[in-house]
Amino acid sequence: MSADWFYMKKGFFGSKNVGPIAESDFLHNIEKGLIKPETLVCSTTKTHGHWIHLRDIRAGMQVWDKTHPADKKAV
Protein backbone atom coordinates (compact mmCIF):
# COMPACT_ATOMS: atom_id res chain seq x y z
CA MET A 1 0.00 0.00 0.00
CA SER A 2 1.37 3.37 -0.96
CA ALA A 3 1.07 6.36 1.34
CA ASP A 4 0.48 10.01 0.58
CA TRP A 5 3.09 12.28 2.16
CA PHE A 6 3.37 15.94 3.08
CA TYR A 7 6.52 17.84 3.94
CA MET A 8 7.42 21.33 5.10
CA LYS A 9 9.43 23.37 2.62
CA LYS A 10 11.35 26.34 3.99
CA GLY A 11 11.22 29.52 1.98
CA PHE A 12 11.89 33.23 2.23
CA PHE A 13 8.57 33.91 3.97
CA GLY A 14 8.66 30.89 6.27
CA SER A 15 7.61 27.29 5.80
CA LYS A 16 4.85 25.93 3.61
CA ASN A 17 3.11 22.59 3.53
CA VAL A 18 3.78 20.62 0.30
CA GLY A 19 1.61 17.67 -0.66
CA PRO A 20 0.05 15.30 -0.82
CA ILE A 21 2.64 13.51 -2.92
CA ALA A 22 2.86 9.80 -3.70
CA GLU A 23 5.35 7.70 -1.77
CA SER A 24 7.45 7.18 -4.91
CA ASP A 25 7.72 10.97 -5.36
CA PHE A 26 8.50 11.35 -1.65
CA LEU A 27 11.40 8.89 -1.94
CA HIS A 28 12.60 10.58 -5.13
CA ASN A 29 12.61 13.95 -3.32
CA ILE A 30 14.77 12.41 -0.58
CA GLU A 31 17.18 11.14 -3.24
CA LYS A 32 17.33 14.60 -4.86
CA GLY A 33 17.96 16.26 -1.48
CA LEU A 34 14.72 18.25 -1.45
CA ILE A 35 13.72 16.40 1.71
CA LYS A 36 16.54 16.27 4.27
CA PRO A 37 16.89 14.60 7.69
CA GLU A 38 15.78 17.82 9.43
CA THR A 39 12.68 18.22 7.22
CA LEU A 40 9.32 17.77 8.94
CA VAL A 41 7.18 15.14 7.17
CA CYS A 42 3.69 13.74 7.69
CA SER A 43 1.56 10.87 6.43
CA THR A 44 -1.89 9.82 7.65
CA THR A 45 -0.94 6.16 7.39
CA LYS A 46 2.79 6.08 8.20
CA THR A 47 3.01 8.76 10.92
CA HIS A 48 -0.69 8.74 11.86
CA GLY A 49 -0.97 12.41 10.92
CA HIS A 50 1.88 13.54 13.17
CA TRP A 51 4.64 15.82 11.88
CA ILE A 52 8.05 14.27 12.54
CA HIS A 53 11.56 14.79 11.23
CA LEU A 54 12.69 12.55 8.40
CA ARG A 55 15.64 11.50 10.59
CA ASP A 56 13.11 9.68 12.81
CA ILE A 57 11.84 7.51 9.93
CA ARG A 58 14.08 4.51 9.44
CA ALA A 59 13.13 3.74 5.83
CA GLY A 60 13.49 7.38 4.81
CA MET A 61 16.93 7.59 6.39
CA GLN A 62 18.01 4.41 4.61
CA VAL A 63 17.25 6.15 1.31
CA TRP A 64 19.04 9.32 2.50
CA ASP A 65 22.14 7.39 3.65
CA LYS A 66 22.29 5.42 0.41
CA THR A 67 22.05 8.49 -1.84
CA HIS A 68 23.98 10.99 0.34
CA PRO A 69 26.90 9.00 1.82
CA ALA A 70 29.04 12.15 2.36
CA ASP A 71 26.28 13.67 4.53
CA LYS A 72 25.84 10.58 6.69
CA LYS A 73 28.04 11.83 9.51
CA ALA A 74 26.54 15.32 9.44
CA VAL A 75 23.21 14.08 10.81
mmCIF file of the N, C-alpha and C atoms, coordinates in Angstrom:
data_MODEL
# 
_entry.id   MODEL 
# 
loop_
_atom_site.group_PDB 
_atom_site.id 
_atom_site.type_symbol 
_atom_site.label_atom_id 
_atom_site.label_alt_id 
_atom_site.label_comp_id 
_atom_site.label_asym_id 
_atom_site.label_entity_id 
_atom_site.label_seq_id 
_atom_site.pdbx_PDB_ins_code 
_atom_site.Cartn_x 
_atom_site.Cartn_y 
_atom_site.Cartn_z 
_atom_site.occupancy 
_atom_site.B_iso_or_equiv 
_atom_site.pdbx_formal_charge 
_atom_site.auth_seq_id 
_atom_site.auth_comp_id 
_atom_site.auth_asym_id 
_atom_site.auth_atom_id 
_atom_site.pdbx_PDB_model_num 
ATOM 1   N N  . MET A 1 1  ? 0.844  -1.174 0.000  1.00 0.00 ? 1  MET A N  1 
ATOM 2   C CA . MET A 1 1  ? 0.000  0.000  0.000  1.00 0.00 ? 1  MET A CA 1 
ATOM 3   C C  . MET A 1 1  ? 0.893  1.242  0.000  1.00 0.00 ? 1  MET A C  1 
ATOM 4   N N  . SER A 1 2  ? 0.603  2.144  -0.861 1.00 0.00 ? 2  SER A N  1 
ATOM 5   C CA . SER A 1 2  ? 1.369  3.374  -0.965 1.00 0.00 ? 2  SER A CA 1 
ATOM 6   C C  . SER A 1 2  ? 0.728  4.460  -0.109 1.00 0.00 ? 2  SER A C  1 
ATOM 7   N N  . ALA A 1 3  ? 1.562  5.291  0.475  1.00 0.00 ? 3  ALA A N  1 
ATOM 8   C CA . ALA A 1 3  ? 1.072  6.361  1.339  1.00 0.00 ? 3  ALA A CA 1 
ATOM 9   C C  . ALA A 1 3  ? 1.202  7.713  0.648  1.00 0.00 ? 3  ALA A C  1 
ATOM 10  N N  . ASP A 1 4  ? 0.337  8.626  1.009  1.00 0.00 ? 4  ASP A N  1 
ATOM 11  C CA . ASP A 1 4  ? 0.482  10.011 0.582  1.00 0.00 ? 4  ASP A CA 1 
ATOM 12  C C  . ASP A 1 4  ? 1.255  10.751 1.665  1.00 0.00 ? 4  ASP A C  1 
ATOM 13  N N  . TRP A 1 5  ? 2.198  11.572 1.237  1.00 0.00 ? 5  TRP A N  1 
ATOM 14  C CA . TRP A 1 5  ? 3.086  12.277 2.156  1.00 0.00 ? 5  TRP A CA 1 
ATOM 15  C C  . TRP A 1 5  ? 2.953  13.785 1.992  1.00 0.00 ? 5  TRP A C  1 
ATOM 16  N N  . PHE A 1 6  ? 3.254  14.485 3.061  1.00 0.00 ? 6  PHE A N  1 
ATOM 17  C CA . PHE A 1 6  ? 3.369  15.936 3.083  1.00 0.00 ? 6  PHE A CA 1 
ATOM 18  C C  . PHE A 1 6  ? 4.735  16.252 3.673  1.00 0.00 ? 6  PHE A C  1 
ATOM 19  N N  . TYR A 1 7  ? 5.297  17.385 3.280  1.00 0.00 ? 7  TYR A N  1 
ATOM 20  C CA . TYR A 1 7  ? 6.524  17.840 3.936  1.00 0.00 ? 7  TYR A CA 1 
ATOM 21  C C  . TYR A 1 7  ? 6.528  19.360 3.989  1.00 0.00 ? 7  TYR A C  1 
ATOM 22  N N  . MET A 1 8  ? 7.316  19.892 4.924  1.00 0.00 ? 8  MET A N  1 
ATOM 23  C CA . MET A 1 8  ? 7.425  21.329 5.096  1.00 0.00 ? 8  MET A CA 1 
ATOM 24  C C  . MET A 1 8  ? 8.622  21.827 4.304  1.00 0.00 ? 8  MET A C  1 
ATOM 25  N N  . LYS A 1 9  ? 8.374  22.782 3.435  1.00 0.00 ? 9  LYS A N  1 
ATOM 26  C CA . LYS A 1 9  ? 9.426  23.373 2.623  1.00 0.00 ? 9  LYS A CA 1 
ATOM 27  C C  . LYS A 1 9  ? 9.709  24.774 3.149  1.00 0.00 ? 9  LYS A C  1 
ATOM 28  N N  . LYS A 1 10 ? 10.968 25.024 3.485  1.00 0.00 ? 10 LYS A N  1 
ATOM 29  C CA . LYS A 1 10 ? 11.348 26.339 3.991  1.00 0.00 ? 10 LYS A CA 1 
ATOM 30  C C  . LYS A 1 10 ? 11.560 27.288 2.825  1.00 0.00 ? 10 LYS A C  1 
ATOM 31  N N  . GLY A 1 11 ? 11.070 28.500 2.994  1.00 0.00 ? 11 GLY A N  1 
ATOM 32  C CA . GLY A 1 11 ? 11.219 29.521 1.979  1.00 0.00 ? 11 GLY A CA 1 
ATOM 33  C C  . GLY A 1 11 ? 11.524 30.863 2.604  1.00 0.00 ? 11 GLY A C  1 
ATOM 34  N N  . PHE A 1 12 ? 11.567 31.880 1.787  1.00 0.00 ? 12 PHE A N  1 
ATOM 35  C CA . PHE A 1 12 ? 11.893 33.230 2.232  1.00 0.00 ? 12 PHE A CA 1 
ATOM 36  C C  . PHE A 1 12 ? 10.893 33.744 3.264  1.00 0.00 ? 12 PHE A C  1 
ATOM 37  N N  . PHE A 1 13 ? 9.616  33.416 3.076  1.00 0.00 ? 13 PHE A N  1 
ATOM 38  C CA . PHE A 1 13 ? 8.566  33.905 3.965  1.00 0.00 ? 13 PHE A CA 1 
ATOM 39  C C  . PHE A 1 13 ? 8.140  32.877 5.008  1.00 0.00 ? 13 PHE A C  1 
ATOM 40  N N  . GLY A 1 14 ? 8.984  31.917 5.287  1.00 0.00 ? 14 GLY A N  1 
ATOM 41  C CA . GLY A 1 14 ? 8.656  30.885 6.268  1.00 0.00 ? 14 GLY A CA 1 
ATOM 42  C C  . GLY A 1 14 ? 8.481  29.533 5.611  1.00 0.00 ? 14 GLY A C  1 
ATOM 43  N N  . SER A 1 15 ? 7.809  28.642 6.298  1.00 0.00 ? 15 SER A N  1 
ATOM 44  C CA . SER A 1 15 ? 7.605  27.287 5.799  1.00 0.00 ? 15 SER A CA 1 
ATOM 45  C C  . SER A 1 15 ? 6.229  27.143 5.173  1.00 0.00 ? 15 SER A C  1 
ATOM 46  N N  . LYS A 1 16 ? 6.155  26.241 4.198  1.00 0.00 ? 16 LYS A N  1 
ATOM 47  C CA . LYS A 1 16 ? 4.852  25.933 3.613  1.00 0.00 ? 16 LYS A CA 1 
ATOM 48  C C  . LYS A 1 16 ? 4.699  24.429 3.495  1.00 0.00 ? 16 LYS A C  1 
ATOM 49  N N  . ASN A 1 17 ? 3.486  23.996 3.593  1.00 0.00 ? 17 ASN A N  1 
ATOM 50  C CA . ASN A 1 17 ? 3.110  22.593 3.528  1.00 0.00 ? 17 ASN A CA 1 
ATOM 51  C C  . ASN A 1 17 ? 3.048  22.172 2.051  1.00 0.00 ? 17 ASN A C  1 
ATOM 52  N N  . VAL A 1 18 ? 3.794  21.133 1.672  1.00 0.00 ? 18 VAL A N  1 
ATOM 53  C CA . VAL A 1 18 ? 3.783  20.617 0.302  1.00 0.00 ? 18 VAL A CA 1 
ATOM 54  C C  . VAL A 1 18 ? 3.157  19.226 0.324  1.00 0.00 ? 18 VAL A C  1 
ATOM 55  N N  . GLY A 1 19 ? 2.212  18.983 -0.573 1.00 0.00 ? 19 GLY A N  1 
ATOM 56  C CA . GLY A 1 19 ? 1.612  17.667 -0.662 1.00 0.00 ? 19 GLY A CA 1 
ATOM 57  C C  . GLY A 1 19 ? 0.110  17.751 -0.801 1.00 0.00 ? 19 GLY A C  1 
ATOM 58  N N  . PRO A 1 20 ? -0.517 16.641 -0.947 1.00 0.00 ? 20 PRO A N  1 
ATOM 59  C CA . PRO A 1 20 ? 0.047  15.300 -0.817 1.00 0.00 ? 20 PRO A CA 1 
ATOM 60  C C  . PRO A 1 20 ? 0.832  14.886 -2.062 1.00 0.00 ? 20 PRO A C  1 
ATOM 61  N N  . ILE A 1 21 ? 1.867  14.097 -1.823 1.00 0.00 ? 21 ILE A N  1 
ATOM 62  C CA . ILE A 1 21 ? 2.638  13.511 -2.917 1.00 0.00 ? 21 ILE A CA 1 
ATOM 63  C C  . ILE A 1 21 ? 2.690  12.006 -2.689 1.00 0.00 ? 21 ILE A C  1 
ATOM 64  N N  . ALA A 1 22 ? 2.797  11.267 -3.777 1.00 0.00 ? 22 ALA A N  1 
ATOM 65  C CA . ALA A 1 22 ? 2.860  9.803  -3.701 1.00 0.00 ? 22 ALA A CA 1 
ATOM 66  C C  . ALA A 1 22 ? 4.166  9.376  -3.031 1.00 0.00 ? 22 ALA A C  1 
ATOM 67  N N  . GLU A 1 23 ? 4.161  8.204  -2.451 1.00 0.00 ? 23 GLU A N  1 
ATOM 68  C CA . GLU A 1 23 ? 5.353  7.705  -1.768 1.00 0.00 ? 23 GLU A CA 1 
ATOM 69  C C  . GLU A 1 23 ? 6.549  7.621  -2.708 1.00 0.00 ? 23 GLU A C  1 
ATOM 70  N N  . SER A 1 24 ? 6.332  7.249  -3.952 1.00 0.00 ? 24 SER A N  1 
ATOM 71  C CA . SER A 1 24 ? 7.445  7.185  -4.913 1.00 0.00 ? 24 SER A CA 1 
ATOM 72  C C  . SER A 1 24 ? 8.055  8.568  -5.134 1.00 0.00 ? 24 SER A C  1 
ATOM 73  N N  . ASP A 1 25 ? 7.222  9.603  -5.217 1.00 0.00 ? 25 ASP A N  1 
ATOM 74  C CA . ASP A 1 25 ? 7.720  10.972 -5.358 1.00 0.00 ? 25 ASP A CA 1 
ATOM 75  C C  . ASP A 1 25 ? 8.421  11.427 -4.075 1.00 0.00 ? 25 ASP A C  1 
ATOM 76  N N  . PHE A 1 26 ? 7.897  11.028 -2.936 1.00 0.00 ? 26 PHE A N  1 
ATOM 77  C CA . PHE A 1 26 ? 8.500  11.346 -1.646 1.00 0.00 ? 26 PHE A CA 1 
ATOM 78  C C  . PHE A 1 26 ? 9.927  10.788 -1.581 1.00 0.00 ? 26 PHE A C  1 
ATOM 79  N N  . LEU A 1 27 ? 10.079 9.519  -1.952 1.00 0.00 ? 27 LEU A N  1 
ATOM 80  C CA . LEU A 1 27 ? 11.400 8.890  -1.935 1.00 0.00 ? 27 LEU A CA 1 
ATOM 81  C C  . LEU A 1 27 ? 12.336 9.546  -2.944 1.00 0.00 ? 27 LEU A C  1 
ATOM 82  N N  . HIS A 1 28 ? 11.804 9.901  -4.103 1.00 0.00 ? 28 HIS A N  1 
ATOM 83  C CA . HIS A 1 28 ? 12.600 10.578 -5.127 1.00 0.00 ? 28 HIS A CA 1 
ATOM 84  C C  . HIS A 1 28 ? 13.080 11.945 -4.615 1.00 0.00 ? 28 HIS A C  1 
ATOM 85  N N  . ASN A 1 29 ? 12.229 12.653 -3.881 1.00 0.00 ? 29 ASN A N  1 
ATOM 86  C CA . ASN A 1 29 ? 12.613 13.950 -3.320 1.00 0.00 ? 29 ASN A CA 1 
ATOM 87  C C  . ASN A 1 29 ? 13.692 13.806 -2.243 1.00 0.00 ? 29 ASN A C  1 
ATOM 88  N N  . ILE A 1 30 ? 13.694 12.696 -1.537 1.00 0.00 ? 30 ILE A N  1 
ATOM 89  C CA . ILE A 1 30 ? 14.774 12.414 -0.583 1.00 0.00 ? 30 ILE A CA 1 
ATOM 90  C C  . ILE A 1 30 ? 16.074 12.198 -1.364 1.00 0.00 ? 30 ILE A C  1 
ATOM 91  N N  . GLU A 1 31 ? 16.000 11.403 -2.416 1.00 0.00 ? 31 GLU A N  1 
ATOM 92  C CA . GLU A 1 31 ? 17.184 11.142 -3.242 1.00 0.00 ? 31 GLU A CA 1 
ATOM 93  C C  . GLU A 1 31 ? 17.761 12.423 -3.820 1.00 0.00 ? 31 GLU A C  1 
ATOM 94  N N  . LYS A 1 32 ? 16.888 13.340 -4.256 1.00 0.00 ? 32 LYS A N  1 
ATOM 95  C CA . LYS A 1 32 ? 17.331 14.604 -4.856 1.00 0.00 ? 32 LYS A CA 1 
ATOM 96  C C  . LYS A 1 32 ? 17.799 15.611 -3.810 1.00 0.00 ? 32 LYS A C  1 
ATOM 97  N N  . GLY A 1 33 ? 17.554 15.348 -2.532 1.00 0.00 ? 33 GLY A N  1 
ATOM 98  C CA . GLY A 1 33 ? 17.962 16.255 -1.481 1.00 0.00 ? 33 GLY A CA 1 
ATOM 99  C C  . GLY A 1 33 ? 16.958 17.351 -1.179 1.00 0.00 ? 33 GLY A C  1 
ATOM 100 N N  . LEU A 1 34 ? 15.764 17.264 -1.761 1.00 0.00 ? 34 LEU A N  1 
ATOM 101 C CA . LEU A 1 34 ? 14.718 18.245 -1.454 1.00 0.00 ? 34 LEU A CA 1 
ATOM 102 C C  . LEU A 1 34 ? 14.145 18.020 -0.061 1.00 0.00 ? 34 LEU A C  1 
ATOM 103 N N  . ILE A 1 35 ? 14.136 16.766 0.361  1.00 0.00 ? 35 ILE A N  1 
ATOM 104 C CA . ILE A 1 35 ? 13.717 16.403 1.711  1.00 0.00 ? 35 ILE A CA 1 
ATOM 105 C C  . ILE A 1 35 ? 14.967 15.899 2.421  1.00 0.00 ? 35 ILE A C  1 
ATOM 106 N N  . LYS A 1 36 ? 15.312 16.563 3.524  1.00 0.00 ? 36 LYS A N  1 
ATOM 107 C CA . LYS A 1 36 ? 16.541 16.270 4.266  1.00 0.00 ? 36 LYS A CA 1 
ATOM 108 C C  . LYS A 1 36 ? 16.187 15.711 5.644  1.00 0.00 ? 36 LYS A C  1 
ATOM 109 N N  . PRO A 1 37 ? 17.173 15.175 6.369  1.00 0.00 ? 37 PRO A N  1 
ATOM 110 C CA . PRO A 1 37 ? 16.886 14.605 7.690  1.00 0.00 ? 37 PRO A CA 1 
ATOM 111 C C  . PRO A 1 37 ? 16.169 15.565 8.646  1.00 0.00 ? 37 PRO A C  1 
ATOM 112 N N  . GLU A 1 38 ? 16.426 16.853 8.526  1.00 0.00 ? 38 GLU A N  1 
ATOM 113 C CA . GLU A 1 38 ? 15.784 17.823 9.433  1.00 0.00 ? 38 GLU A CA 1 
ATOM 114 C C  . GLU A 1 38 ? 14.410 18.283 8.953  1.00 0.00 ? 38 GLU A C  1 
ATOM 115 N N  . THR A 1 39 ? 13.977 17.838 7.773  1.00 0.00 ? 39 THR A N  1 
ATOM 116 C CA . THR A 1 39 ? 12.679 18.224 7.222  1.00 0.00 ? 39 THR A CA 1 
ATOM 117 C C  . THR A 1 39 ? 11.544 17.552 7.997  1.00 0.00 ? 39 THR A C  1 
ATOM 118 N N  . LEU A 1 40 ? 10.517 18.326 8.314  1.00 0.00 ? 40 LEU A N  1 
ATOM 119 C CA . LEU A 1 40 ? 9.316  17.765 8.939  1.00 0.00 ? 40 LEU A CA 1 
ATOM 120 C C  . LEU A 1 40 ? 8.451  17.125 7.861  1.00 0.00 ? 40 LEU A C  1 
ATOM 121 N N  . VAL A 1 41 ? 8.000  15.891 8.118  1.00 0.00 ? 41 VAL A N  1 
ATOM 122 C CA . VAL A 1 41 ? 7.178  15.144 7.171  1.00 0.00 ? 41 VAL A CA 1 
ATOM 123 C C  . VAL A 1 41 ? 5.970  14.564 7.893  1.00 0.00 ? 41 VAL A C  1 
ATOM 124 N N  . CYS A 1 42 ? 4.929  14.247 7.111  1.00 0.00 ? 42 CYS A N  1 
ATOM 125 C CA . CYS A 1 42 ? 3.688  13.740 7.694  1.00 0.00 ? 42 CYS A CA 1 
ATOM 126 C C  . CYS A 1 42 ? 2.988  12.823 6.700  1.00 0.00 ? 42 CYS A C  1 
ATOM 127 N N  . SER A 1 43 ? 2.387  11.770 7.216  1.00 0.00 ? 43 SER A N  1 
ATOM 128 C CA . SER A 1 43 ? 1.556  10.865 6.429  1.00 0.00 ? 43 SER A CA 1 
ATOM 129 C C  . SER A 1 43 ? 0.437  10.348 7.330  1.00 0.00 ? 43 SER A C  1 
ATOM 130 N N  . THR A 1 44 ? -0.783 10.311 6.816  1.00 0.00 ? 44 THR A N  1 
ATOM 131 C CA . THR A 1 44 ? -1.886 9.824  7.650  1.00 0.00 ? 44 THR A CA 1 
ATOM 132 C C  . THR A 1 44 ? -1.727 8.354  8.000  1.00 0.00 ? 44 THR A C  1 
ATOM 133 N N  . THR A 1 45 ? -1.087 7.586  7.119  1.00 0.00 ? 45 THR A N  1 
ATOM 134 C CA . THR A 1 45 ? -0.937 6.159  7.393  1.00 0.00 ? 45 THR A CA 1 
ATOM 135 C C  . THR A 1 45 ? 0.387  5.809  8.056  1.00 0.00 ? 45 THR A C  1 
ATOM 136 N N  . LYS A 1 46 ? 1.469  6.449  7.667  1.00 0.00 ? 46 LYS A N  1 
ATOM 137 C CA . LYS A 1 46 ? 2.792  6.082  8.198  1.00 0.00 ? 46 LYS A CA 1 
ATOM 138 C C  . LYS A 1 46 ? 3.125  6.776  9.516  1.00 0.00 ? 46 LYS A C  1 
ATOM 139 N N  . THR A 1 47 ? 2.718  8.034  9.675  1.00 0.00 ? 47 THR A N  1 
ATOM 140 C CA . THR A 1 47 ? 3.013  8.763  10.919 1.00 0.00 ? 47 THR A CA 1 
ATOM 141 C C  . THR A 1 47 ? 1.736  9.074  11.692 1.00 0.00 ? 47 THR A C  1 
ATOM 142 N N  . HIS A 1 48 ? 0.618  8.544  11.225 1.00 0.00 ? 48 HIS A N  1 
ATOM 143 C CA . HIS A 1 48 ? -0.691 8.744  11.858 1.00 0.00 ? 48 HIS A CA 1 
ATOM 144 C C  . HIS A 1 48 ? -1.050 10.222 11.984 1.00 0.00 ? 48 HIS A C  1 
ATOM 145 N N  . GLY A 1 49 ? -0.637 10.993 10.959 1.00 0.00 ? 49 GLY A N  1 
ATOM 146 C CA . GLY A 1 49 ? -0.974 12.407 10.919 1.00 0.00 ? 49 GLY A CA 1 
ATOM 147 C C  . GLY A 1 49 ? -0.069 13.312 11.733 1.00 0.00 ? 49 GLY A C  1 
ATOM 148 N N  . HIS A 1 50 ? 0.950  12.745 12.363 1.00 0.00 ? 50 HIS A N  1 
ATOM 149 C CA . HIS A 1 50 ? 1.879  13.536 13.167 1.00 0.00 ? 50 HIS A CA 1 
ATOM 150 C C  . HIS A 1 50 ? 3.026  14.037 12.296 1.00 0.00 ? 50 HIS A C  1 
ATOM 151 N N  . TRP A 1 51 ? 3.477  15.258 12.551 1.00 0.00 ? 51 TRP A N  1 
ATOM 152 C CA . TRP A 1 51 ? 4.637  15.825 11.877 1.00 0.00 ? 51 TRP A CA 1 
ATOM 153 C C  . TRP A 1 51 ? 5.886  15.395 12.635 1.00 0.00 ? 51 TRP A C  1 
ATOM 154 N N  . ILE A 1 52 ? 6.795  14.703 11.928 1.00 0.00 ? 52 ILE A N  1 
ATOM 155 C CA . ILE A 1 52 ? 8.049  14.271 12.541 1.00 0.00 ? 52 ILE A CA 1 
ATOM 156 C C  . ILE A 1 52 ? 9.190  14.545 11.566 1.00 0.00 ? 52 ILE A C  1 
ATOM 157 N N  . HIS A 1 53 ? 10.400 14.587 12.084 1.00 0.00 ? 53 HIS A N  1 
ATOM 158 C CA . HIS A 1 53 ? 11.563 14.789 11.235 1.00 0.00 ? 53 HIS A CA 1 
ATOM 159 C C  . HIS A 1 53 ? 11.851 13.518 10.439 1.00 0.00 ? 53 HIS A C  1 
ATOM 160 N N  . LEU A 1 54 ? 12.326 13.709 9.220  1.00 0.00 ? 54 LEU A N  1 
ATOM 161 C CA . LEU A 1 54 ? 12.688 12.554 8.398  1.00 0.00 ? 54 LEU A CA 1 
ATOM 162 C C  . LEU A 1 54 ? 13.697 11.677 9.126  1.00 0.00 ? 54 LEU A C  1 
ATOM 163 N N  . ARG A 1 55 ? 14.604 12.281 9.897  1.00 0.00 ? 55 ARG A N  1 
ATOM 164 C CA . ARG A 1 55 ? 15.639 11.503 10.586 1.00 0.00 ? 55 ARG A CA 1 
ATOM 165 C C  . ARG A 1 55 ? 15.046 10.469 11.550 1.00 0.00 ? 55 ARG A C  1 
ATOM 166 N N  . ASP A 1 56 ? 13.774 10.622 11.911 1.00 0.00 ? 56 ASP A N  1 
ATOM 167 C CA . ASP A 1 56 ? 13.115 9.678  12.813 1.00 0.00 ? 56 ASP A CA 1 
ATOM 168 C C  . ASP A 1 56 ? 12.382 8.563  12.070 1.00 0.00 ? 56 ASP A C  1 
ATOM 169 N N  . ILE A 1 57 ? 12.485 8.553  10.740 1.00 0.00 ? 57 ILE A N  1 
ATOM 170 C CA . ILE A 1 57 ? 11.843 7.515  9.929  1.00 0.00 ? 57 ILE A CA 1 
ATOM 171 C C  . ILE A 1 57 ? 12.939 6.630  9.335  1.00 0.00 ? 57 ILE A C  1 
ATOM 172 N N  . ARG A 1 58 ? 13.002 5.435  9.821  1.00 0.00 ? 58 ARG A N  1 
ATOM 173 C CA . ARG A 1 58 ? 14.079 4.511  9.443  1.00 0.00 ? 58 ARG A CA 1 
ATOM 174 C C  . ARG A 1 58 ? 14.196 4.302  7.936  1.00 0.00 ? 58 ARG A C  1 
ATOM 175 N N  . ALA A 1 59 ? 13.085 4.007  7.267  1.00 0.00 ? 59 ALA A N  1 
ATOM 176 C CA . ALA A 1 59 ? 13.132 3.741  5.827  1.00 0.00 ? 59 ALA A CA 1 
ATOM 177 C C  . ALA A 1 59 ? 13.562 4.980  5.044  1.00 0.00 ? 59 ALA A C  1 
ATOM 178 N N  . GLY A 1 60 ? 13.092 6.139  5.475  1.00 0.00 ? 60 GLY A N  1 
ATOM 179 C CA . GLY A 1 60 ? 13.490 7.377  4.808  1.00 0.00 ? 60 GLY A CA 1 
ATOM 180 C C  . GLY A 1 60 ? 14.971 7.646  4.970  1.00 0.00 ? 60 GLY A C  1 
ATOM 181 N N  . MET A 1 61 ? 15.508 7.370  6.155  1.00 0.00 ? 61 MET A N  1 
ATOM 182 C CA . MET A 1 61 ? 16.930 7.586  6.392  1.00 0.00 ? 61 MET A CA 1 
ATOM 183 C C  . MET A 1 61 ? 17.798 6.579  5.658  1.00 0.00 ? 61 MET A C  1 
ATOM 184 N N  . GLN A 1 62 ? 17.262 5.387  5.413  1.00 0.00 ? 62 GLN A N  1 
ATOM 185 C CA . GLN A 1 62 ? 18.007 4.410  4.615  1.00 0.00 ? 62 GLN A CA 1 
ATOM 186 C C  . GLN A 1 62 ? 18.189 4.931  3.190  1.00 0.00 ? 62 GLN A C  1 
ATOM 187 N N  . VAL A 1 63 ? 17.150 5.553  2.649  1.00 0.00 ? 63 VAL A N  1 
ATOM 188 C CA . VAL A 1 63 ? 17.248 6.151  1.314  1.00 0.00 ? 63 VAL A CA 1 
ATOM 189 C C  . VAL A 1 63 ? 18.242 7.309  1.345  1.00 0.00 ? 63 VAL A C  1 
ATOM 190 N N  . TRP A 1 64 ? 18.126 8.168  2.375  1.00 0.00 ? 64 TRP A N  1 
ATOM 191 C CA . TRP A 1 64 ? 19.041 9.316  2.498  1.00 0.00 ? 64 TRP A CA 1 
ATOM 192 C C  . TRP A 1 64 ? 20.498 8.843  2.584  1.00 0.00 ? 64 TRP A C  1 
ATOM 193 N N  . ASP A 1 65 ? 20.771 7.878  3.467  1.00 0.00 ? 65 ASP A N  1 
ATOM 194 C CA . ASP A 1 65 ? 22.138 7.391  3.654  1.00 0.00 ? 65 ASP A CA 1 
ATOM 195 C C  . ASP A 1 65 ? 22.699 6.761  2.383  1.00 0.00 ? 65 ASP A C  1 
ATOM 196 N N  . LYS A 1 66 ? 21.853 6.077  1.646  1.00 0.00 ? 66 LYS A N  1 
ATOM 197 C CA . LYS A 1 66 ? 22.287 5.420  0.405  1.00 0.00 ? 66 LYS A CA 1 
ATOM 198 C C  . LYS A 1 66 ? 22.633 6.449  -0.675 1.00 0.00 ? 66 LYS A C  1 
ATOM 199 N N  . THR A 1 67 ? 21.866 7.522  -0.750 1.00 0.00 ? 67 THR A N  1 
ATOM 200 C CA . THR A 1 67 ? 22.049 8.488  -1.837 1.00 0.00 ? 67 THR A CA 1 
ATOM 201 C C  . THR A 1 67 ? 22.885 9.703  -1.438 1.00 0.00 ? 67 THR A C  1 
ATOM 202 N N  . HIS A 1 68 ? 23.177 9.869  -0.148 1.00 0.00 ? 68 HIS A N  1 
ATOM 203 C CA . HIS A 1 68 ? 23.982 10.985 0.338  1.00 0.00 ? 68 HIS A CA 1 
ATOM 204 C C  . HIS A 1 68 ? 25.041 10.473 1.329  1.00 0.00 ? 68 HIS A C  1 
ATOM 205 N N  . PRO A 1 69 ? 25.945 9.595  0.885  1.00 0.00 ? 69 PRO A N  1 
ATOM 206 C CA . PRO A 1 69 ? 26.901 9.003  1.824  1.00 0.00 ? 69 PRO A CA 1 
ATOM 207 C C  . PRO A 1 69 ? 27.832 10.036 2.468  1.00 0.00 ? 69 PRO A C  1 
ATOM 208 N N  . ALA A 1 70 ? 28.144 11.121 1.792  1.00 0.00 ? 70 ALA A N  1 
ATOM 209 C CA . ALA A 1 70 ? 29.036 12.148 2.363  1.00 0.00 ? 70 ALA A CA 1 
ATOM 210 C C  . ALA A 1 70 ? 28.362 12.897 3.499  1.00 0.00 ? 70 ALA A C  1 
ATOM 211 N N  . ASP A 1 71 ? 27.028 12.946 3.501  1.00 0.00 ? 71 ASP A N  1 
ATOM 212 C CA . ASP A 1 71 ? 26.283 13.667 4.526  1.00 0.00 ? 71 ASP A CA 1 
ATOM 213 C C  . ASP A 1 71 ? 25.914 12.780 5.709  1.00 0.00 ? 71 ASP A C  1 
ATOM 214 N N  . LYS A 1 72 ? 26.271 11.536 5.661  1.00 0.00 ? 72 LYS A N  1 
ATOM 215 C CA . LYS A 1 72 ? 25.837 10.585 6.687  1.00 0.00 ? 72 LYS A CA 1 
ATOM 216 C C  . LYS A 1 72 ? 26.307 10.982 8.076  1.00 0.00 ? 72 LYS A C  1 
ATOM 217 N N  . LYS A 1 73 ? 27.525 11.471 8.203  1.00 0.00 ? 73 LYS A N  1 
ATOM 218 C CA . LYS A 1 73 ? 28.044 11.829 9.509  1.00 0.00 ? 73 LYS A CA 1 
ATOM 219 C C  . LYS A 1 73 ? 27.563 13.191 9.980  1.00 0.00 ? 73 LYS A C  1 
ATOM 220 N N  . ALA A 1 74 ? 27.012 13.981 9.080  1.00 0.00 ? 74 ALA A N  1 
ATOM 221 C CA . ALA A 1 74 ? 26.541 15.324 9.442  1.00 0.00 ? 74 ALA A CA 1 
ATOM 222 C C  . ALA A 1 74 ? 25.236 15.295 10.209 1.00 0.00 ? 74 ALA A C  1 
ATOM 223 N N  . VAL A 1 75 ? 24.527 14.165 10.169 1.00 0.00 ? 75 VAL A N  1 
ATOM 224 C CA . VAL A 1 75 ? 23.208 14.080 10.807 1.00 0.00 ? 75 VAL A CA 1 
ATOM 225 C C  . VAL A 1 75 ? 23.329 13.678 12.240 1.00 0.00 ? 75 VAL A C  1 
# 
